[in-house]
Amino acid sequence: RMNDLPMSPDKILEALWAKEASN
């Protein structure tokens, strides 16, 4: 989900990997 809430680096990487895996 796309939002501007601050996230920890771990969460950012987790979201990025999840997006990559779904492609």
Buried (B, 14 or more C-beta within 10 A) or exposed (E): EEEEEEEEEEEEEEEEEEEEEEE
